[in-house]
Amino acid sequence: MQKIAFCLLLVVSFSKVFASTSDTELSKQIQLVFAANMNDIASNTQGSYSRLYSLLEKTRKNPNTIFAFGGGSLGPSSMSMFDRGSHIIDILNSLEPDLMTVRKREFSYFEDELSLRSNEAAFPIIASNVVDPLTTGNIEGIYTRFIVERGDIKVGFMSVLEEEVVQEYLLNRVRVFESQTVIEGQAKKLRREGADIVIMMFAKKRLYYRDLLDSGTIDFAINSRADQDNTALSRLTHPNIFSLSQNNRALLLDIQLSDSQSTKPKASAREVLLTDYPENPKISMQINDYNHRLDRLLNQVVGHVDTPINTLRESVRSEENAFANFIADTLKDYKNADIGFINGGLIRGNKKYLQTTSLTRRDIASELPFRSRIIKVSASGEQIRQALEHGVSEIELLRGKFPHVSGLTYSFSTFKKPGKRVSNIKINGQDLDTSQLYSVATSDYIASGGDGFASFSHQTEIQSTDTSLPLISDIVILNIQNNGNIAPKLENRITRLDK
């Protein structure tokens, strides 16, 4: 009888052990820290690398922590105008990310500069769907995919770049292939290389991402663009897609992996404000050193504004804007052209200026951070009309190609189909003659077909006595200095008919 009781006790004990094993022992955890879009080290709204370091110090007490930096930071900015983003790599080296992913902004200074930054980085930089036709491989120094190991867990990372980066950033040496087949192929390679979890970084929605997640081809996807930078039309929802709501935050992703192959990994996410963490003295000193150098270069006052103006992103990408008018006028007058033509994406400050605000070289460098140069081309009225149609074709998405003009007025309606939206085009008060040739002062970026302005891309430059192409930012600074005080205003150059 005692023997039977002992056996029963043994069975119960084993049952408890197995139950305990299935509940706890069969799961493993990874903590992922994600941050991105920190291109301006002087900004108070993008988030601080110094505070991010303090967050990492805390989270890295967990040995299973991975820090993934989502890019969008090598440019444009005041400082990157001078060093093409080297200072960002230097600061990130101090934060020791496990990896960084490539976004469009990483191409602000083209492919060769990105290769140079990768050589400076003490961490891998990843782009999974980019090919250099000359080598049939990736950009030199850039990883196609990468696996981070924590204990006995392998986490595979891939990064998907939008195809339009080639056109928008005038990339001459690379091709971007954004297809479900390409992404599936990279995910399968990560699995073959031993990845227990596959995470994809992206910046623009594709409906087939849901299929990739539902099928388990990838486990999780992180949108490298913050929701504040996305329009409603560009958001994609799925339980396993995560993103930051704003750029001054970090995303903490707790991932649980089961030993059972039939059980998919699970994740929960929460945002933390970087302002809730103290600045780290070492990183702050590093950043201050860069800012002090920039102060010596850019703190000179060049003029003042006599009327309130703004360079807010939504404004410069969807409607007539007073500061954009000033820049278009500056280009037209400098080149003595019939028309001044710029794209809203040229302007990047995203700021408001109160009346009597002093304008410094830093302000202009922040507003015009790309090294765009002025050029004068000849274009027919029909080509100008096509350029305007292209510029407003995706206004709902707040694309950077929205056209600002000088010497020209036009109307448009989003109730009409793209390609048929523009009407009532006038040049110096006269109806546009589609067969006449006009001189257009614009940026070398637009004249080369940047942002898809194909109608300008094959036009012949009108020669002048100038032997070089000055930077647009330098011309704008010179114009402000010559005027002392400026008062840009709205002049009904652009009329939206559906409001």
Buried (B, 14 or more C-beta within 10 A) or exposed (E): EEEEEEEEEEEEEEEEEEEEEEEEEEBBEBBBBBBBBBBBBBBEEBBBBBBBBBBBEEBBEEEBBBBBBBBBBBBBBBBBBBBBBBBBBBBBBBBEBBBBBBBBBBBBBBBEBBBBBBEBBEBBBBBBBBBBEEEEEBBBBBBBBBBBEBEEBBBBBBBBBBBBBBBBBBBEEBEBBBEBEBBBEBBEBBBEEEBBBBBBBBBBBBEEBBEBBEEEBBBBBBBBBBBEBBEEEBEBEBEBBBBBEBBBBBBBBBBEBBEEEEEBBBBEBEBBEBEEBEBBEEBBEBBEEBBEBBEEBBEEEBBBBBBEBBBBBEBBBBBBBBBBBBBBBBBBBBBEBBBBBBBBBBBBBBBEBEEEBEBBBBBBBBBBBBBBBBBBBBBBBBBBBBBBBBBBBBBBBBBBBBBBBBBBBBBBBBEBEEEEBBBEBBBEEEEBBEEBBBBBBBBBBBBBBBBBBEBBBEBEEBEEEEEEBEBBBBBBBBBBEEBEEBBBEEEEBBBBEEE
